């Protein structure tokens, strides 16, 4: 009995560590086995075995020139299955493709995952420099247009529980205080869309709008993002208003948004 429990405990620990590896790669991009072992405080051989298991399922891939690992194509398949079953994504492709064609920039659908933003669907724009994939990426709420939209309409108590204890400065215009952030959220609620202009990284700008359920609760965000110079030329306010109209279509309530 004791051996059986011990074996189950060991298996659960291995699964947990494998998931931690995926989270590390999602955050860092490319990581070597030595760094993974150090982060998880495990032996290098254990990290190698876990990576080999993930590699066999195409959940990670190894870069032959540097020996580092990154997330694999298998996760895209899994993410696609999940996103296709999400109410916020179902039926959205026609609109997201149209927006991507209209502006030439990447369009994403994102949801709130505990206290961070998770991107669950993506349509790439036509610009050559739009190859960045956000699918499956997890980012902070305080420095992203999606984050602002997803928390702006939350009840005050819930909103405060998902805000970070420390507003980490990631770019030149990152909001770094709760007072400033709450003021920004009031602006988001007033105009119906959010802008993050070089707040997550310099040279990158995004505009997002809320997707609501039948109870008018915000369940997801639709976002257009790209290099700041191109986004600025599009006119951020114009993009925001158009995005808000399309978000209402996804919400199934196109008449409730007024210009």
LINSULVEN-V190539 format. One record per helix or strand of 2 or more residues. SS is the DSSP state (~ for helix, > for strand). FROM is the first residue (numbers start at 0). TO is the last residue. Records with the same first field share a line. If there is no record, write none. Layout:
BEGIN
SS=FROM-TO  FROM-TO
END
This chain:
BEGIN
~=1-27  32-39  43-55  72-84  92-102  144-151  155-161  177-190  227-233  235-250
>=59-61  68-70  105-112  115-122  137-139  192-196  203-211  217-226
END
